[in-house]
Amino acid sequence: MLNILPFLSLLALQTGLSCDSPKASEDTSETQEQPPPHRALVLLSLDTFRRDHVGRYGGGVDTPFLDALAEKSLSLDAHHACANWTYGAMICALGGADGVDMGWVPYGGGTSPRIPDEMVLLPEVLGNNGFRTGLVSTNGYVGQTSKMNRYYDLFEAADMASAADVVDVGLGMLDQLTFGDRWMLHLHFFDPHSPYWAPDDYLDGLSGLAPINYDLTEMSDVLRLDETWDGLDEATQALVIQHLEVRYRASIRFMDDELGRLYAELESRGLLEDALVVVMSDHGEQFFEYDELEHGNSLHGVEVDTFAFFNGHNVTPAAWTEPTTHADLSPTILAQLGIESDRLAPSEDLGGVGAVVGAASPSRPLFAAKREDGESMQSVDRDGKRLIFTWDGQRKLYDLTQDPDERQDIYDSDPDGEALWALLQPRVEALDAMIEDYSPVIP
């Protein structure tokens, strides 16, 4: 059993790292009386949620509940997704490593195969340690399509259901989970995902906009918009972006209200006294910033810069500003639950393996990958710079501190480009070894 100290105190002892909160500097002596590990887990994964649309990160007033929760949580403010779509991102979050290190990267552009039988994910580890586990999911990649549901004792498919429905089903599942001593409830929400739907009460921002020739609540029209975008004049494009933003923000505001309702109900039932609550965004969304709509298109920040919050009695509230990745989530959760496990460790370490938050160097590389026929791409972030390699042979480097919108490719003029490529190339070759039908153009 791990010797669990208050969360950030433990990290400070292990690594000497610090964070923004003055609470992190309080007495960290192992002789002081420590609270027990959490005995339950509530995991809330939020599909397609851009970090820059959270109020905490400059996103306005659409997320009052999440902003308030972040203030009393360990907030991972420089968090990074391992993939730009749900399947790859959630494999990484639940597996403690990205797909390249685990030897299997799910692919898009068709029906991706089910998770390999030998792959170990967080709910299996918890089940082996006395947890009763349940999942309610709105996305088949976190459910029946991927067969991820087989890792849980209880499963309810709620394909593309609203946040209100997910909360209701999740609360109904609790009676079947909480009769045991240890339990996990995982709810996967869909609301910000296309098509862009929200209840009418949240769509007041549409009243001042001229109509457009697309019904953004219909997937066929979302796809038609993507296909016809280049043929629209600038004024029409600007109007369409306004409609997209209003609908996207409305869905976020609605989901935020429902998350608040869920948290209040869990609190009223006394279920949060021993529970660790983890909130995470799986990936972001693009609104034509790089000439595409939705996600799964690029590895720019709008698609891979995300966030995560840890909340519970054994977590010291703080803003953690060092880089973290989805691969860190499961190791950190296990540490907070007092569980030692090597079951999540991959067979080969190429650098995408997760660590308990704070236990890794702030200068470690963070990786992301998208596997798709003819359109695979991979990236590496380190020390404020991002290298994106597309398998047609292009390498582009961005200085995120000077160019946060990633508009100026500096690969040919910055010596860090070659250093980052030296980190990324072995991972490109590792992914290439998993694919028979096509290979990357190595510069």
ZAMARGU-4260 file (C-alpha; in steps of 0.2 Angstrom, whole numbers, plus 5000, padded with zeros to 4 digits):
<rodrens>
0) 5000/5000/5000 | 5006/5017/4996 | 5010/5029/5010 | 4998/5043/5004 | 5002/5060/5010
5) 4991/5076/5005 | 4993/5076/4986 | 5004/5090/4982 | 5014/5088/4998 | 5019/5071/4992
10) 5024/5078/4975 | 5034/5091/4983 | 5044/5078/4993 | 5047/5067/4978 | 5052/5080/4966
15) 5055/5097/4973 | 5043/5105/4961 | 5031/5118/4966 | 5014/5126/4960 | 5005/5142/4961
20) 4996/5138/4977 | 5003/5144/4994 | 4995/5128/5001 | 5008/5118/4993 | 5022/5125/5004
25) 5013/5119/5020 | 5021/5107/5032 | 5025/5091/5022 | 5033/5081/5036 | 5028/5062/5035
30) 5026/5062/5053 | 5010/5073/5053 | 4994/5064/5053 | 4988/5060/5035 | 4970/5058/5029
35) 4967/5041/5022 | 4966/5037/5003 | 4950/5040/4993 | 4939/5025/4993 | 4929/5029/4978
40) 4931/5037/4961 | 4919/5048/4950 | 4927/5050/4933 | 4918/5063/4922 | 4925/5063/4904
45) 4919/5078/4893 | 4919/5075/4875 | 4926/5088/4863 | 4929/5102/4875 | 4941/5115/4871
50) 4952/5122/4885 | 4950/5140/4879 | 4931/5139/4882 | 4932/5136/4900 | 4931/5152/4910
55) 4946/5148/4920 | 4956/5149/4904 | 4948/5165/4897 | 4932/5156/4890 | 4920/5168/4897
60) 4905/5165/4909 | 4899/5148/4902 | 4907/5137/4915 | 4903/5143/4933 | 4902/5126/4940
65) 4918/5120/4932 | 4927/5136/4937 | 4922/5135/4955 | 4927/5116/4956 | 4944/5120/4949
70) 4947/5133/4963 | 4945/5119/4976 | 4954/5106/4965 | 4971/5102/4959 | 4969/5110/4942
75) 4980/5104/4928 | 4982/5120/4918 | 4994/5115/4905 | 4986/5098/4901 | 4989/5089/4884
80) 4979/5075/4875 | 4988/5061/4867 | 4976/5061/4852 | 4964/5072/4844 | 4949/5061/4845
85) 4940/5051/4858 | 4946/5033/4855 | 4964/5037/4856 | 4963/5050/4869 | 4953/5039/4881
90) 4964/5024/4878 | 4978/5035/4884 | 4969/5042/4899 | 4963/5025/4905 | 4979/5015/4900
95) 4993/5026/4908 | 5002/5028/4892 | 4999/5033/4874 | 4995/5020/4860 | 5012/5020/4853
100) 5020/5015/4870 | 5006/5002/4872 | 5009/4995/4855 | 4992/4998/4848 | 4985/5015/4841
105) 4966/5015/4836 | 4964/5022/4818 | 4950/5033/4811 | 4943/5034/4794 | 4932/5019/4796
110) 4927/5006/4809 | 4942/5005/4821 | 4944/4988/4828 | 4940/4984/4846 | 4953/4986/4860
115) 4965/4971/4860 | 4961/4958/4873 | 4978/4960/4882 | 4977/4979/4885 | 4974/4983/4903
120) 4964/4999/4907 | 4961/5008/4924 | 4943/5000/4928 | 4951/4983/4926 | 4964/4987/4939
125) 4951/4994/4950 | 4940/4979/4949 | 4955/4968/4954 | 4957/4979/4969 | 4939/4977/4976
130) 4930/4991/4966 | 4913/4989/4958 | 4914/4999/4942 | 4900/5007/4931 | 4901/5017/4915
135) 4887/5027/4906 | 4893/5033/4889 | 4887/5044/4875 | 4900/5039/4863 | 4903/5021/4856
140) 4922/5023/4857 | 4920/5024/4876 | 4908/5009/4875 | 4902/4996/4863 | 4911/5001/4847
145) 4928/4999/4855 | 4922/4986/4868 | 4929/4997/4881 | 4913/4993/4891 | 4919/4975/4895
150) 4931/4983/4908 | 4916/4988/4918 | 4904/4978/4929 | 4890/4989/4924 | 4887/4998/4908
155) 4873/5009/4900 | 4874/5015/4882 | 4867/5033/4880 | 4873/5036/4862 | 4873/5055/4859
160) 4861/5058/4874 | 4861/5075/4883 | 4870/5079/4899 | 4853/5079/4908 | 4850/5061/4903
165) 4868/5055/4907 | 4866/5063/4925 | 4850/5054/4927 | 4856/5037/4921 | 4872/5039/4931
170) 4863/5043/4947 | 4851/5028/4944 | 4867/5017/4943 | 4874/5022/4959 | 4862/5011/4970
175) 4870/4996/4961 | 4888/5002/4964 | 4888/5010/4981 | 4882/4995/4991 | 4900/4989/4991
180) 4915/4997/5000 | 4924/5003/4985 | 4916/5009/4968 | 4919/5019/4952 | 4907/5029/4942
185) 4912/5034/4925 | 4901/5046/4915 | 4906/5051/4897 | 4897/5067/4891 | 4894/5071/4873
190) 4886/5088/4873 | 4899/5100/4864 | 4902/5087/4851 | 4894/5089/4834 | 4880/5091/4828
195) 4879/5107/4839 | 4863/5105/4849 | 4858/5113/4865 | 4841/5116/4874 | 4832/5132/4867
200) 4834/5141/4884 | 4852/5141/4881 | 4852/5148/4863 | 4848/5166/4867 | 4863/5172/4858
205) 4856/5166/4841 | 4842/5180/4842 | 4853/5194/4835 | 4861/5184/4821 | 4855/5183/4803
210) 4850/5165/4798 | 4862/5153/4788 | 4859/5140/4776 | 4865/5126/4787 | 4855/5117/4801
215) 4870/5114/4813 | 4859/5102/4824 | 4860/5090/4809 | 4876/5080/4806 | 4872/5080/4787
220) 4873/5099/4787 | 4888/5100/4798 | 4897/5089/4785 | 4890/5099/4770 | 4897/5115/4779
225) 4914/5107/4780 | 4913/5102/4761 | 4907/5119/4755 | 4917/5131/4767 | 4930/5136/4754
230) 4916/5142/4742 | 4908/5154/4755 | 4913/5172/4755 | 4921/5180/4770 | 4906/5188/4777
235) 4896/5172/4776 | 4911/5163/4784 | 4911/5175/4798 | 4892/5173/4801 | 4894/5154/4801
240) 4908/5155/4814 | 4896/5166/4825 | 4882/5152/4824 | 4895/5139/4828 | 4901/5148/4843
245) 4884/5152/4850 | 4879/5134/4849 | 4895/5127/4855 | 4895/5138/4870 | 4877/5135/4873
250) 4880/5116/4874 | 4894/5119/4886 | 4884/5130/4897 | 4870/5117/4898 | 4883/5103/4902
255) 4890/5114/4915 | 4874/5116/4924 | 4871/5097/4923 | 4888/5094/4930 | 4883/5105/4945
260) 4867/5096/4947 | 4876/5079/4948 | 4889/5086/4960 | 4876/5093/4972 | 4866/5077/4972
265) 4882/5066/4975 | 4886/5078/4990 | 4869/5077/4997 | 4870/5058/4997 | 4886/5059/5006
270) 4895/5050/4992 | 4909/5063/4990 | 4916/5061/5008 | 4928/5047/5003 | 4927/5050/4984
275) 4940/5057/4972 | 4932/5067/4958 | 4941/5068/4941 | 4935/5079/4927 | 4944/5079/4911
280) 4941/5085/4893 | 4946/5071/4880 | 4951/5083/4866 | 4946/5099/4858 | 4937/5106/4842
285) 4942/5116/4827 | 4931/5129/4820 | 4941/5132/4803 | 4956/5139/4812 | 4966/5127/4801
290) 4954/5125/4787 | 4944/5111/4795 | 4929/5109/4806 | 4927/5097/4821 | 4942/5087/4827
295) 4953/5073/4821 | 4960/5085/4808 | 4976/5092/4816 | 4987/5091/4831 | 4986/5110/4834
300) 4981/5116/4852 | 4963/5119/4847 | 4962/5100/4846 | 4974/5094/4859 | 4976/5107/4873
305) 4964/5101/4886 | 4962/5101/4905 | 4959/5090/4920 | 4954/5093/4938 | 4957/5082/4954
310) 4945/5085/4968 | 4943/5076/4985 | 4948/5077/5003 | 4966/5071/5000 | 4969/5083/4987
315) 4977/5100/4991 | 4969/5114/4979 | 4982/5121/4968 | 4985/5127/4950 | 4998/5115/4942
320) 5006/5124/4928 | 5019/5111/4923 | 5015/5101/4907 | 5004/5086/4910 | 4996/5073/4898
325) 4982/5061/4898 | 4994/5047/4902 | 4997/5054/4919 | 4978/5053/4924 | 4978/5034/4928
330) 4994/5034/4938 | 4988/5049/4948 | 4971/5041/4951 | 4979/5025/4957 | 4990/5035/4969
335) 4976/5044/4976 | 4966/5028/4979 | 4981/5020/4988 | 4983/5006/4974 | 5000/5000/4968
340) 4999/4992/4951 | 5011/4988/4937 | 4997/4982/4926 | 4996/4998/4917 | 5015/4998/4912
345) 5018/4996/4894 | 5030/4983/4887 | 5041/4996/4879 | 5045/5014/4885 | 5047/5026/4870
350) 5043/5041/4881 | 5024/5042/4881 | 5022/5033/4898 | 5012/5043/4912 | 5017/5047/4929
355) 5009/5054/4945 | 5007/5072/4943 | 5023/5081/4948 | 5034/5066/4947 | 5040/5069/4930
360) 5052/5082/4924 | 5044/5098/4917 | 5055/5097/4902 | 5049/5079/4897 | 5042/5078/4879
365) 5023/5076/4877 | 5017/5066/4862 | 5001/5065/4852 | 4996/5054/4837 | 4983/5052/4824
370) 4982/5036/4814 | 4972/5036/4799 | 4974/5029/4781 | 4985/5042/4772 | 4983/5055/4785
375) 4993/5050/4800 | 5002/5063/4810 | 5012/5064/4826 | 5018/5078/4837 | 5029/5082/4852
380) 5029/5096/4864 | 5043/5102/4875 | 5048/5118/4883 | 5035/5128/4875 | 5038/5122/4857
385) 5027/5110/4847 | 5033/5100/4832 | 5020/5092/4821 | 5025/5079/4808 | 5012/5074/4795
390) 5016/5057/4786 | 5018/5066/4769 | 5035/5071/4776 | 5031/5089/4782 | 5038/5095/4798
395) 5032/5111/4806 | 5038/5119/4822 | 5029/5132/4832 | 5035/5143/4847 | 5019/5142/4858
400) 5025/5156/4870 | 5028/5168/4855 | 5015/5161/4843 | 5001/5153/4853 | 4990/5152/4838
405) 5003/5142/4829 | 5004/5152/4813 | 5023/5154/4810 | 5032/5138/4805 | 5050/5140/4812
410) 5057/5123/4809 | 5070/5128/4796 | 5076/5143/4807 | 5076/5135/4825 | 5089/5123/4831
415) 5076/5115/4842 | 5067/5108/4827 | 5080/5094/4824 | 5081/5090/4843 | 5062/5088/4844
420) 5063/5078/4828 | 5076/5066/4836 | 5063/5063/4849 | 5048/5060/4838 | 5056/5050/4824
425) 5058/5034/4834 | 5039/5035/4838 | 5035/5038/4820 | 5045/5022/4816 | 5036/5013/4830
430) 5019/5018/4823 | 5024/5013/4806 | 5028/4996/4812 | 5010/4994/4817 | 5004/4998/4799
435) 5005/4987/4784 | 4996/4997/4770 | 5006/5013/4770 | 5022/5021/4778 | 5027/5039/4782
440) 5039/5049/4771 | 5054/5051/4782 | 5063/5068/4778
</rodrens>
